[in-house]
Amino acid sequence: MAFVKVDGEEALKTIGNHGGSFAKVDEIIVAWREFADNNPLIKLNPNMDEVKTLAAGVLENMKNRGMKYCPCRMTTGDFEKDLELVCPCNFYRQKVWKENGECWCGLYFKR
């Protein structure tokens, strides 16, 4: 799995098509699980209470900020910079991933 930096216009084409498609916590968890199942390097946090809390936070950010930002990260107001905070973010670059084998919010862990 690789992450690619894109400009705002290109991101909106992709995110805009899918940005509002998840209305329920269970729907976003299904998408996260599918993301993990298709990636041999990661697994979804097995604690479903934590995962549900994160999903609720992501959906709250969608409602209040218009994007599914990670609930554990602060947005800057700069659209280009904040694209990096859309969940799941590019956690492979994070120090906590490299040191502890988990993403910033604990949604994903190394297998």
PyMOL commands that place a pseudoatom at each C-alpha (Angstrom):
pseudoatom trace, name=CA, resn=MET, resi=1, chain=A, elem=C, hetatm=0, pos=[0.000, 0.000, 0.000]
pseudoatom trace, name=CA, resn=ALA, resi=2, chain=A, elem=C, hetatm=0, pos=[1.398, 3.405, -0.895]
pseudoatom trace, name=CA, resn=PHE, resi=3, chain=A, elem=C, hetatm=0, pos=[0.254, 6.916, -0.210]
pseudoatom trace, name=CA, resn=VAL, resi=4, chain=A, elem=C, hetatm=0, pos=[0.660, 9.650, -2.768]
pseudoatom trace, name=CA, resn=LYS, resi=5, chain=A, elem=C, hetatm=0, pos=[0.547, 13.382, -2.148]
pseudoatom trace, name=CA, resn=VAL, resi=6, chain=A, elem=C, hetatm=0, pos=[-1.923, 15.092, -4.462]
pseudoatom trace, name=CA, resn=ASP, resi=7, chain=A, elem=C, hetatm=0, pos=[-3.000, 18.677, -4.911]
pseudoatom trace, name=CA, resn=GLY, resi=8, chain=A, elem=C, hetatm=0, pos=[-6.301, 19.971, -3.558]
pseudoatom trace, name=CA, resn=GLU, resi=9, chain=A, elem=C, hetatm=0, pos=[-8.175, 19.851, -6.853]
pseudoatom trace, name=CA, resn=GLU, resi=10, chain=A, elem=C, hetatm=0, pos=[-7.234, 16.239, -7.491]
pseudoatom trace, name=CA, resn=ALA, resi=11, chain=A, elem=C, hetatm=0, pos=[-8.061, 15.304, -3.896]
pseudoatom trace, name=CA, resn=LEU, resi=12, chain=A, elem=C, hetatm=0, pos=[-11.501, 16.881, -4.162]
pseudoatom trace, name=CA, resn=LYS, resi=13, chain=A, elem=C, hetatm=0, pos=[-12.224, 14.808, -7.258]
pseudoatom trace, name=CA, resn=THR, resi=14, chain=A, elem=C, hetatm=0, pos=[-11.530, 11.647, -5.262]
pseudoatom trace, name=CA, resn=ILE, resi=15, chain=A, elem=C, hetatm=0, pos=[-12.750, 12.638, -1.820]
pseudoatom trace, name=CA, resn=GLY, resi=16, chain=A, elem=C, hetatm=0, pos=[-15.696, 14.550, -3.197]
pseudoatom trace, name=CA, resn=ASN, resi=17, chain=A, elem=C, hetatm=0, pos=[-17.047, 11.400, -4.777]
pseudoatom trace, name=CA, resn=HIS, resi=18, chain=A, elem=C, hetatm=0, pos=[-16.848, 9.505, -1.513]
pseudoatom trace, name=CA, resn=GLY, resi=19, chain=A, elem=C, hetatm=0, pos=[-16.702, 12.196, 1.159]
pseudoatom trace, name=CA, resn=GLY, resi=20, chain=A, elem=C, hetatm=0, pos=[-20.280, 11.938, 2.360]
pseudoatom trace, name=CA, resn=SER, resi=21, chain=A, elem=C, hetatm=0, pos=[-20.933, 8.308, 1.601]
pseudoatom trace, name=CA, resn=PHE, resi=22, chain=A, elem=C, hetatm=0, pos=[-20.693, 7.020, 5.173]
pseudoatom trace, name=CA, resn=ALA, resi=23, chain=A, elem=C, hetatm=0, pos=[-23.565, 8.093, 7.382]
pseudoatom trace, name=CA, resn=LYS, resi=24, chain=A, elem=C, hetatm=0, pos=[-23.241, 5.514, 10.141]
pseudoatom trace, name=CA, resn=VAL, resi=25, chain=A, elem=C, hetatm=0, pos=[-20.515, 4.300, 12.466]
pseudoatom trace, name=CA, resn=ASP, resi=26, chain=A, elem=C, hetatm=0, pos=[-20.950, 0.705, 11.283]
pseudoatom trace, name=CA, resn=GLU, resi=27, chain=A, elem=C, hetatm=0, pos=[-20.485, 1.726, 7.640]
pseudoatom trace, name=CA, resn=ILE, resi=28, chain=A, elem=C, hetatm=0, pos=[-17.198, 3.469, 8.295]
pseudoatom trace, name=CA, resn=ILE, resi=29, chain=A, elem=C, hetatm=0, pos=[-15.948, 0.519, 10.358]
pseudoatom trace, name=CA, resn=VAL, resi=30, chain=A, elem=C, hetatm=0, pos=[-16.701, -1.813, 7.442]
pseudoatom trace, name=CA, resn=ALA, resi=31, chain=A, elem=C, hetatm=0, pos=[-14.596, 0.443, 5.183]
pseudoatom trace, name=CA, resn=TRP, resi=32, chain=A, elem=C, hetatm=0, pos=[-11.734, 0.536, 7.723]
pseudoatom trace, name=CA, resn=ARG, resi=33, chain=A, elem=C, hetatm=0, pos=[-11.835, -3.238, 8.125]
pseudoatom trace, name=CA, resn=GLU, resi=34, chain=A, elem=C, hetatm=0, pos=[-11.747, -3.692, 4.353]
pseudoatom trace, name=CA, resn=PHE, resi=35, chain=A, elem=C, hetatm=0, pos=[-8.786, -1.299, 4.151]
pseudoatom trace, name=CA, resn=ALA, resi=36, chain=A, elem=C, hetatm=0, pos=[-6.904, -3.379, 6.751]
pseudoatom trace, name=CA, resn=ASP, resi=37, chain=A, elem=C, hetatm=0, pos=[-7.903, -6.717, 5.256]
pseudoatom trace, name=CA, resn=ASN, resi=38, chain=A, elem=C, hetatm=0, pos=[-6.471, -5.640, 1.904]
pseudoatom trace, name=CA, resn=ASN, resi=39, chain=A, elem=C, hetatm=0, pos=[-3.169, -4.513, 3.414]
pseudoatom trace, name=CA, resn=PRO, resi=40, chain=A, elem=C, hetatm=0, pos=[-0.727, -7.210, 4.589]
pseudoatom trace, name=CA, resn=LEU, resi=41, chain=A, elem=C, hetatm=0, pos=[1.115, -4.753, 6.863]
pseudoatom trace, name=CA, resn=ILE, resi=42, chain=A, elem=C, hetatm=0, pos=[-1.732, -3.586, 9.092]
pseudoatom trace, name=CA, resn=LYS, resi=43, chain=A, elem=C, hetatm=0, pos=[-4.627, -4.837, 11.182]
pseudoatom trace, name=CA, resn=LEU, resi=44, chain=A, elem=C, hetatm=0, pos=[-7.608, -3.021, 12.636]
pseudoatom trace, name=CA, resn=ASN, resi=45, chain=A, elem=C, hetatm=0, pos=[-7.614, -2.412, 16.388]
pseudoatom trace, name=CA, resn=PRO, resi=46, chain=A, elem=C, hetatm=0, pos=[-9.454, -5.430, 17.875]
pseudoatom trace, name=CA, resn=ASN, resi=47, chain=A, elem=C, hetatm=0, pos=[-11.056, -3.262, 20.605]
pseudoatom trace, name=CA, resn=MET, resi=48, chain=A, elem=C, hetatm=0, pos=[-14.363, -2.424, 18.924]
pseudoatom trace, name=CA, resn=ASP, resi=49, chain=A, elem=C, hetatm=0, pos=[-15.340, 0.092, 21.627]
pseudoatom trace, name=CA, resn=GLU, resi=50, chain=A, elem=C, hetatm=0, pos=[-12.272, 2.173, 20.714]
pseudoatom trace, name=CA, resn=VAL, resi=51, chain=A, elem=C, hetatm=0, pos=[-12.914, 1.736, 16.988]
pseudoatom trace, name=CA, resn=LYS, resi=52, chain=A, elem=C, hetatm=0, pos=[-16.552, 2.832, 17.368]
pseudoatom trace, name=CA, resn=THR, resi=53, chain=A, elem=C, hetatm=0, pos=[-15.451, 5.919, 19.317]
pseudoatom trace, name=CA, resn=LEU, resi=54, chain=A, elem=C, hetatm=0, pos=[-12.992, 6.814, 16.558]
pseudoatom trace, name=CA, resn=ALA, resi=55, chain=A, elem=C, hetatm=0, pos=[-15.633, 6.258, 13.868]
pseudoatom trace, name=CA, resn=ALA, resi=56, chain=A, elem=C, hetatm=0, pos=[-18.068, 8.519, 15.723]
pseudoatom trace, name=CA, resn=GLY, resi=57, chain=A, elem=C, hetatm=0, pos=[-15.359, 11.192, 15.903]
pseudoatom trace, name=CA, resn=VAL, resi=58, chain=A, elem=C, hetatm=0, pos=[-14.614, 10.923, 12.195]
pseudoatom trace, name=CA, resn=LEU, resi=59, chain=A, elem=C, hetatm=0, pos=[-18.305, 11.270, 11.371]
pseudoatom trace, name=CA, resn=GLU, resi=60, chain=A, elem=C, hetatm=0, pos=[-18.588, 14.243, 13.729]
pseudoatom trace, name=CA, resn=ASN, resi=61, chain=A, elem=C, hetatm=0, pos=[-15.700, 15.895, 11.867]
pseudoatom trace, name=CA, resn=MET, resi=62, chain=A, elem=C, hetatm=0, pos=[-17.489, 15.172, 8.593]
pseudoatom trace, name=CA, resn=LYS, resi=63, chain=A, elem=C, hetatm=0, pos=[-20.591, 16.884, 9.923]
pseudoatom trace, name=CA, resn=ASN, resi=64, chain=A, elem=C, hetatm=0, pos=[-18.782, 19.887, 11.440]
pseudoatom trace, name=CA, resn=ARG, resi=65, chain=A, elem=C, hetatm=0, pos=[-15.792, 20.332, 9.119]
pseudoatom trace, name=CA, resn=GLY, resi=66, chain=A, elem=C, hetatm=0, pos=[-16.927, 18.732, 5.872]
pseudoatom trace, name=CA, resn=MET, resi=67, chain=A, elem=C, hetatm=0, pos=[-14.232, 16.036, 5.775]
pseudoatom trace, name=CA, resn=LYS, resi=68, chain=A, elem=C, hetatm=0, pos=[-13.553, 12.783, 7.600]
pseudoatom trace, name=CA, resn=TYR, resi=69, chain=A, elem=C, hetatm=0, pos=[-10.613, 14.107, 9.582]
pseudoatom trace, name=CA, resn=CYS, resi=70, chain=A, elem=C, hetatm=0, pos=[-8.955, 11.937, 12.188]
pseudoatom trace, name=CA, resn=PRO, resi=71, chain=A, elem=C, hetatm=0, pos=[-10.623, 12.763, 15.517]
pseudoatom trace, name=CA, resn=CYS, resi=72, chain=A, elem=C, hetatm=0, pos=[-7.250, 12.692, 17.303]
pseudoatom trace, name=CA, resn=ARG, resi=73, chain=A, elem=C, hetatm=0, pos=[-5.554, 15.361, 15.185]
pseudoatom trace, name=CA, resn=MET, resi=74, chain=A, elem=C, hetatm=0, pos=[-6.070, 19.110, 15.041]
pseudoatom trace, name=CA, resn=THR, resi=75, chain=A, elem=C, hetatm=0, pos=[-6.934, 20.652, 11.688]
pseudoatom trace, name=CA, resn=THR, resi=76, chain=A, elem=C, hetatm=0, pos=[-5.123, 23.825, 10.662]
pseudoatom trace, name=CA, resn=GLY, resi=77, chain=A, elem=C, hetatm=0, pos=[-7.726, 25.424, 8.407]
pseudoatom trace, name=CA, resn=ASP, resi=78, chain=A, elem=C, hetatm=0, pos=[-5.338, 25.046, 5.444]
pseudoatom trace, name=CA, resn=PHE, resi=79, chain=A, elem=C, hetatm=0, pos=[-7.119, 22.641, 3.093]
pseudoatom trace, name=CA, resn=GLU, resi=80, chain=A, elem=C, hetatm=0, pos=[-3.924, 21.337, 1.487]
pseudoatom trace, name=CA, resn=LYS, resi=81, chain=A, elem=C, hetatm=0, pos=[-2.285, 20.569, 4.853]
pseudoatom trace, name=CA, resn=ASP, resi=82, chain=A, elem=C, hetatm=0, pos=[-5.464, 19.173, 6.368]
pseudoatom trace, name=CA, resn=LEU, resi=83, chain=A, elem=C, hetatm=0, pos=[-5.843, 16.625, 3.559]
pseudoatom trace, name=CA, resn=GLU, resi=84, chain=A, elem=C, hetatm=0, pos=[-3.100, 14.697, 5.348]
pseudoatom trace, name=CA, resn=LEU, resi=85, chain=A, elem=C, hetatm=0, pos=[-5.459, 14.346, 8.329]
pseudoatom trace, name=CA, resn=VAL, resi=86, chain=A, elem=C, hetatm=0, pos=[-8.289, 12.590, 6.469]
pseudoatom trace, name=CA, resn=CYS, resi=87, chain=A, elem=C, hetatm=0, pos=[-8.785, 9.183, 8.089]
pseudoatom trace, name=CA, resn=PRO, resi=88, chain=A, elem=C, hetatm=0, pos=[-7.119, 6.866, 7.498]
pseudoatom trace, name=CA, resn=CYS, resi=89, chain=A, elem=C, hetatm=0, pos=[-4.204, 9.270, 7.390]
pseudoatom trace, name=CA, resn=ASN, resi=90, chain=A, elem=C, hetatm=0, pos=[-0.717, 8.510, 6.109]
pseudoatom trace, name=CA, resn=PHE, resi=91, chain=A, elem=C, hetatm=0, pos=[0.249, 6.853, 9.385]
pseudoatom trace, name=CA, resn=TYR, resi=92, chain=A, elem=C, hetatm=0, pos=[3.295, 5.131, 7.871]
pseudoatom trace, name=CA, resn=ARG, resi=93, chain=A, elem=C, hetatm=0, pos=[5.112, 8.482, 8.120]
pseudoatom trace, name=CA, resn=GLN, resi=94, chain=A, elem=C, hetatm=0, pos=[4.287, 9.021, 11.777]
pseudoatom trace, name=CA, resn=LYS, resi=95, chain=A, elem=C, hetatm=0, pos=[6.905, 8.622, 14.481]
pseudoatom trace, name=CA, resn=VAL, resi=96, chain=A, elem=C, hetatm=0, pos=[4.486, 6.651, 16.678]
pseudoatom trace, name=CA, resn=TRP, resi=97, chain=A, elem=C, hetatm=0, pos=[3.974, 4.137, 13.831]
pseudoatom trace, name=CA, resn=LYS, resi=98, chain=A, elem=C, hetatm=0, pos=[7.706, 3.653, 13.403]
pseudoatom trace, name=CA, resn=GLU, resi=99, chain=A, elem=C, hetatm=0, pos=[8.372, 3.363, 17.136]
pseudoatom trace, name=CA, resn=ASN, resi=100, chain=A, elem=C, hetatm=0, pos=[5.277, 1.624, 18.497]
pseudoatom trace, name=CA, resn=GLY, resi=101, chain=A, elem=C, hetatm=0, pos=[3.675, -0.039, 15.475]
pseudoatom trace, name=CA, resn=GLU, resi=102, chain=A, elem=C, hetatm=0, pos=[0.368, 1.766, 15.684]
pseudoatom trace, name=CA, resn=CYS, resi=103, chain=A, elem=C, hetatm=0, pos=[-1.174, 4.792, 14.041]
pseudoatom trace, name=CA, resn=TRP, resi=104, chain=A, elem=C, hetatm=0, pos=[-1.660, 8.086, 15.875]
pseudoatom trace, name=CA, resn=CYS, resi=105, chain=A, elem=C, hetatm=0, pos=[-5.112, 7.260, 17.241]
pseudoatom trace, name=CA, resn=GLY, resi=106, chain=A, elem=C, hetatm=0, pos=[-4.678, 3.499, 17.639]
pseudoatom trace, name=CA, resn=LEU, resi=107, chain=A, elem=C, hetatm=0, pos=[-7.019, 2.555, 14.813]
pseudoatom trace, name=CA, resn=TYR, resi=108, chain=A, elem=C, hetatm=0, pos=[-4.421, 0.420, 13.018]
pseudoatom trace, name=CA, resn=PHE, resi=109, chain=A, elem=C, hetatm=0, pos=[-1.567, -1.718, 14.260]
pseudoatom trace, name=CA, resn=LYS, resi=110, chain=A, elem=C, hetatm=0, pos=[1.304, -3.489, 12.503]
pseudoatom trace, name=CA, resn=ARG, resi=111, chain=A, elem=C, hetatm=0, pos=[0.571, -7.162, 11.838]
for i in range(1, 111): cmd.bond("trace and resi %d" % i, "trace and resi %d" % (i + 1))
show_as sticks, trace
zoom trace
